[in-house]
């Protein structure tokens, strides 16, 4: 299994050209949704949501706001990773309500931690919380890329897009969300030149420090 996992990670690359005729099965798509939901986040708060776009016209419309990268149009689906507009007292209380319901944990145990977290976030500036949420989105992105590799799904992580236009076109503001990362997923085209290139990485001995 160890060798298989490493081989999958070596197989993975940032897909530059998707085969638009090949679509993810409903089962594969559901797996990606579940994997996103299982991503680790700080405090377990999950200040993220993911929009899954399969509509061909909508994908094509977003190309001009994605540095004209055609992966957005040709991928099977376009995943848009979003952060919440804010993490406030109500959001945090909602999290602890879920913890209590799912784990059957008493309020006497949860309440001190809940109050401490509410107080901590109340002391933070909005920009600090926004950066914290973006960091959580990158955790999700890394998780999704690994899952895609294991499942033989091609992907292309993208920062090169115009969030304000995505937010407007996708109606994210009305949902209390902001787009921060884009991940086209699907299957590589047979003539994608980049698929044949050797992966370039520093040696393990150059990036690992053992004490």
Residue pairs with C-beta under 8 A, 6 or more apart in sequence:
5 150
8 149
8 150
8 152
9 146
9 149
10 199
11 149
11 152
12 145
12 148
12 149
12 154
12 155
13 194
13 195
13 197
13 199
14 155
14 156
14 157
14 194
15 71
15 75
15 154
15 155
15 156
15 184
15 186
15 188
15 192
15 194
15 195
16 71
16 156
16 192
16 193
16 194
17 70
17 71
17 74
17 188
17 189
17 191
17 192
17 194
18 71
18 74
18 75
18 76
18 154
18 156
18 184
18 186
18 187
18 188
18 189
19 74
19 186
19 187
19 188
19 189
19 190
20 73
20 74
20 75
20 186
22 76
22 186
22 187
23 76
23 77
23 186
24 32
24 76
24 77
24 153
24 185
24 186
28 151
28 153
29 52
29 77
31 147
31 151
32 52
32 79
32 144
32 147
32 148
32 153
32 185
33 50
33 52
35 143
35 144
35 147
36 48
36 50
36 79
36 140
36 143
36 144
37 46
38 143
39 48
39 139
39 140
39 143
39 144
40 139
40 143
41 47
41 48
41 136
41 139
41 140
42 132
42 135
42 136
43 95
43 117
44 95
44 99
45 87
45 91
45 92
45 95
45 136
46 95
46 136
47 83
47 84
47 87
47 91
47 132
47 133
47 136
48 81
48 82
48 83
48 84
48 133
48 136
48 137
48 140
49 82
49 84
49 175
49 177
50 79
50 80
50 81
50 82
50 140
51 79
51 80
51 82
51 170
51 172
51 179
52 77
52 78
52 79
53 59
53 62
53 77
53 78
53 79
53 80
53 170
54 76
54 77
54 78
56 73
58 169
59 72
59 73
59 75
59 78
60 73
61 169
62 72
62 73
62 78
62 161
62 165
62 166
62 169
63 69
63 70
63 72
63 73
65 161
65 162
65 165
65 166
65 169
66 72
66 158
66 160
66 161
66 162
66 182
67 160
67 161
69 156
69 158
69 160
69 161
71 156
71 158
71 184
72 78
72 158
72 161
72 182
72 184
74 184
74 186
74 189
75 156
75 184
75 185
75 186
76 185
76 186
76 187
77 184
77 185
77 186
78 182
78 183
78 184
78 185
79 144
79 182
79 183
79 184
79 185
80 166
80 170
80 179
80 181
80 182
80 183
81 137
81 140
81 141
81 179
81 180
81 181
81 182
81 183
82 137
82 172
82 177
82 178
82 179
82 180
83 130
83 133
83 134
83 136
83 137
83 177
83 178
83 180
84 91
84 133
84 176
84 177
84 178
85 176
85 177
85 178
86 126
86 129
86 176
87 121
87 129
87 133
88 121
89 118
89 121
89 122
92 114
92 117
92 118
92 121
93 114
93 118
96 110
96 111
96 113
96 114
99 105
99 110
100 106
100 107
100 110
121 129
124 132
133 180
134 180
137 180
137 181
138 181
141 157
141 181
141 183
144 155
144 183
145 155
145 157
145 183
147 153
148 154
148 155
148 185
153 185
153 186
153 187
154 185
154 186
154 187
154 188
155 183
155 184
155 185
156 183
156 184
157 181
157 182
157 183
158 181
158 182
158 183
158 184
159 181
159 182
161 179
161 182
163 178
163 179
163 180
166 172
166 179
166 182
167 173
167 177
167 178
167 179
170 179
172 178
172 179
188 195
